[in-house]
Amino acid sequence: MARARGGHGQGPEIGTTISTEISTGISTEKLRAWWAHRQWLDGARPGATAGEVLAATGWARSVGGAAPYLGLFARAGLGRAAVDAAVAGLEVHELPAARGCTYIVPAEDFALALAAGAAAPEGEVAAATRHLGVTGGEVERLCLAVDRALAEAPGPLDPAAIRVAVGEAVRTLGEPGRKRGLSTTLPLALGLMQSRGQVRRVPVNGRLDQQRYGYARWDQPVGGSAADLARRYLAWAGPASLKHFRWFSGFGAATARQALAEAGAVPAAPGSELLMLPELLDAFAEFTVPDEPRYTLLAGIDGIHLLHRELARLVDPADAARPLPPDRAGRSFGTEADPQTHIVLDRGRIVGCWEYDPERAEIVHLSFVPSNAELRAAVARTEEFVRSELGDARGFGLDSPKSRAPRIAALRASSEG
């Protein structure tokens, strides 16, 4: 697969307003509802497995928060036990994938996801060579030492245990390394071995909403082309533009354009920059926006947003002007690259935001639309899921009830005001 531009970076800038792409004969409401339909957020597929959901709707971004659980619950009603069992059975797995970022991926896409993320650890080794005097040879020797240590271990080893087991094969990089966020050479070796399918990270307690891992040997093939990734992407996220695909993949413009062409991408409407797979054109043309609302509570980094990372396409103009909670004072909802809270969705439109208050064991939400029985039921359903199965709904690994408290207070004041 072609080298992704930017490694762990965010990729090319995506605009924060809906562009003329949407004014080429396709209504905003239809696009939003179609995206929600393709993301299985229309309530039509209860009981699907975690692997089936992720294969059909896209890899789920994982950053140590509740997003994967919330997304799988919203799409198929899956509880935490079912998701954790799928992880334990390697039906799905957290892997470094597009842009080198971690995603929860179905088994059928393990090889492609690893290929999509392979450039990032190679880039990290190259940077360590330039700035820290690390050589490729010493990293490869450390990879061999890690492999021997894991082969002799009765189960997964955490990084501290690996470091003890490999002894002098790992090197401390001192103050220069700490300044670059790399205290030893061990993360370089583990990153390479993950991307090669030689090791996998195993959650210490089997849960996806934490960031404590052990490492185990693996023998996972790696392979797939940029065009393979483009076809997957358009199946999940089309209609989407070249800019959107570049954001997701991290590819440069030429590579992304060629991948989309080889995937057979065609305009969603004459003159539109939004592209689709040709086999979906008829279904898209015949699709109509549902008359009844369908409310869903999702994480702020759910695929409905993050596959395109153009927030304004899901937000009505009046809602885009809403002020953000106090930790982002002076900024408005629609000017952010990503939601600063979890979101409430209705047929592809963001109609509210929410957080979980673990102290009171309740969801606090601000609705952009009048409340009704369906919305209250959606909130209650998700609240019970978080309370009984997750205990909290962190946005990311470093999120905490204390850091979230100002947002919770602001949401509560706004909803009660």
C-alpha positions, 0 to 999 in steps of 0.5 A: 500500500502506498505510504500514508502522508503524515503518519499519525498526523491529522491529514489535510485540512477539512473545511468547517462549512458545508461546501458547494459539493452539497449544492449540486442537486443533492439535498442536505437532508437526503445526504445526512439521512443516507449517511445515517442509513449506511452507518446502520443508525436507522434501527434496522439491524438489531442483533448483528455481531460486532464484526458484521457491524464494523465490516458494514459501517466502518472501523471504529476509532478507539482512544481508550474511551467508550466510543466503540461500545456506544457505537455498537450498542446504537447500531445493533443493541450489543452489550459490553459482554458481547463486544468483549467476547468478540474481542477475546475471540479475535472476531474484532481487534484494536489495531493500528490502522489508517494514519497509524491511529488505532481502530476496532477492526473486524477480522476480515479487515485485519490485513488491510488495516495493518497495511493501511497503518504500516507507514506510521511506525516506519516513520517513527523509526526514521525520526528516531534515527534522525534525532536520537541516533537510533539505528534500524539494526538495533530496532530489528535486534530488539524486535527479535529479543521481544519475539523470544521473550513473548515466545517463552512467556505463559501469557501476554506481557506488559511493557514493563515485563517485556523490558525486563525480559529483553534486558540490554536489548532495549536502550534508554534514550535519556532527556532527548528522547523524553522531549520527543515522547520516547523514553526507550527504544521499546515502543519503536520495536513494538510499533513495528511488530504490531504493523507487521502482524507479529504481535498484538495488544491485549487489553489487560481486563478485556475492555476497550475503554481503557489503555492498559495492555499486554502483548502477545505473539501473533501471526497475522498476514498483512496486505491490501492496496490503496484501492481496497481501502478506497472501496471499503471507505466509499461503502461506509462513507459515500458520498464522500469527496477526495478531501474526505478520503484523504483525511481518513487515509492520510494519503497524498492527493495523487495517491488518493485520487488514483485509489478512488479511480481504481475503486471505480468511484463515480460522482453521486450527482452530475458535477458533484465532487462527492463520490460513490461506488457505482453499485450504490447509485440506484439505491441512493437515487431511490432513497427517501428521507424517513418521515419519523425521527430516529434519535441515537446517542453516540460518541463525539468521535463516532464514524458518522462524523469521523469518517469525513471529519467535516462537522458542519455537514451534520449541523444546521446553521442555527446550531452551528452558532451555539456556544461551546461549554466553558472549557472552550469559551468564546467558540461555537459548535460549528467552528470545531473540527470535532464535537467537544461532547458526545452527540445526539443524532436524528437521521444524520443531523446532530440535534443535541449533545450530552455527557454522562455524570457518574456522580449522579449516574445519569446522562445530562443532555442539551437538545437542539430540538423540542423534546418528545417521547422518542428522544426521552426514550433514546436518552433513557435507553443509553443512560441505562446501558452506560450505568449498568454496563460501562459505569462511565462514558469517557470520551478518550483515555485521559477523560475523567469525571473531574475534567468533564465536570465543567461541561456537565455543569454547563449542559445541565444549566443550559438544559434547565435554563 
